[in-house]
Amino acid sequence: MKKQYILSIFLLFGLIPFQPFAQVGDEEDFSEYEQYSTDEKIKRYCTPKVVGLTPARLVSIGYDFALGHSVNSSAIGAIPAQEGKVKNYNGMALGVNIPILSNNKILINVGGNYVESNYSYGSDSLYNPLLTATSRGLKALQLNTTIFKPLNEKNYVLGFVQGDYSGDYSLKNMQSLSFTKLTWVAVFGWKFHERYQLGFGATQTYRAGGKSFLPVVMYNYTAKNEKWGIEALLPARGHFRYGFSKRTLLLAGFEIVGSSYHLSNEDQLFPANSAPGMIADYDNKTIELRRSEIRPRLDFQQAITDFIWFGFQAGYIVNYSFNVDSGNFYRGFGSSRPFVMENSVTSAPYFQVSINLVSP
């Protein structure tokens, strides 16, 4: 219950003016495409651009590294609890976001991400099924589409849809596509001027681990001096921004990172009803790890050339959820339905470096 209150606090924090999931379509100026004759009434449309925002990433290659911490797994049936000492966890993060249609009436981007989380345990004698599963590493393959549709000079709608294929799979042991999860975001917004954009909407997301339905606040603002600004899509993330120059930026804020990972059962790590005390009525073919982290952080971004930027993050990982559940369903706040396993993870410092091809 305490964890649910923590997530609620982050949601309420969205009432403070705060980058969405990307600076969508930063590479296009819609006004360049306006076509009209002297006899036509000109209809103008707002653009997705906000002055001063961090540049939109077209291609990104990063490496994530967290220092030592512990995964405290609970008992399941006759299998006792175990504390897993994680020496570190690390992984590559690859991202692509490409515009495929751009004019003054609509912008459509398609993209994808691949993220690894590899757990390196100090002990070779892992017997708890959660530790055994995570020692294989967690992967997330995501394909998405973003649509920005201006309605007039002031209003717009923005939609985002993503399929998330997450689990402890490998190339030799892929999981069924039926375990793919769907994330969507829908926003109605206002473009008040070139430095201020505000929107409200809703989302179905797995950032909190399990399926969640949440309200969304999208806020992008840059001060007149173009030094200070705010970038946010709450409750997913929010950052204050300071520009030392247009090529050197520092952001301070947070992001909630998470997904629901299918755990394979070819070795029957979670055999339903096979031992005294095990939770009955769960399906051992749909066992999933509900993993979610809150990451307060500093994010430094530096232009190397007009098209290539270097990024460095330093922060702290605070565990929100690391429970094992069965099935893809909406648990909801205050739900009393038991988990297959309730676990905890200690906090740890983390670092991330990235090289990014951006839209100048």
C-alpha positions, 0 to 999 in steps of 0.5 A: 500500500505504501508503494501505491501512495508513492506512485500517487505522489508522483502523479500529483506532482504533475500539477506542477508545470513540467518533456513528453516521451520525445520532442515529437517531430522536432525536425519539421517546420510545418509552416514551410509546407503551407500551400495557398492561392490569393483567393484562398483563406489561409488555414494555419496549424500549430507545430510540435516545436517548443523552443529550447527543448532537448533535441529529438533523438533519431537514433540512440545507443546507450549503456546502463550500469547500476552498482551492487544491491540485493534482490530479496526473493520470498519463499514459494511453496516448499522453496525457501526465500533467498537474498540475491547479492547483485554485484551489478546489473547492466545492459545496452539500450538501443532506440530509433525514432524516424518520421515517415510522414510530415506536412502541415496537417499531420506528423507520423513517426515510427520507432523502436527500442531494445533494452537489456537488464543483465543481473550479475549475482555474486553467488553461484548457488541460486535456488529461488526461482525468481533469482534463477529467472532474472540471472538469465537477464531481462529483455524488452523489444518495443515497436511504436508509432507517434501521431501529432495532429494539429487542429488549428493554430492553437490546439492539437491531439497527440497519440502514441501506441507501443507493443512491448515484447518483454521477458527472460527470453533469448534468441534460442528460446523466444517466447510467444507473441501472445505475451506482447503488451500494449501501451497507449497515450492519448493527449489533447493540448494547447500550443500557447506560443513557441515556448509553451505547450500544455496537454491533458490525456490518459494512458494504459501503461506498464511503467508501474510493473503491472497494467495501469490506467492513469491520467497524463499531464504533458507540459513543455515550457521555456523561459523568455531568456531560453536558459530555464525550462521544464519538460514533462509527461507526467507521471512517467517523467519530469525534468527542470532544464538549464541551458548553459548554451544551445549545445550544452544542457543539464536536466534534473528530475526523475523517470519511472522505468518499468515493464511486465516481463514474462518468465519462461517455464521450460524448467518448471521454475514455478510449478503451480500447486506442486508444494504445500503453501503455494498459491492455488489457481494461478497459471504457471504458463503466464508467470510475469515479473512486475518490475518498476523503478523510480529514477531521480537523476541528473542528465547532462547532454552535450553536442559534439556536432550539429547531428551528434550529441553525447549524454550522461546520466547519474542518479539513484534507482529506487525500487517500486515493484519487483513482484511476481504475478500471474496473467495480464490484468488490471490490479488497481489501487487497493487490490487485495488479490495476492501475488505469486511472490512478493519481493523487494530490491534495495536501492542503488546508484546508477549511471548511463552513457549514450551517443545520439543522432539527433534532429538539429 
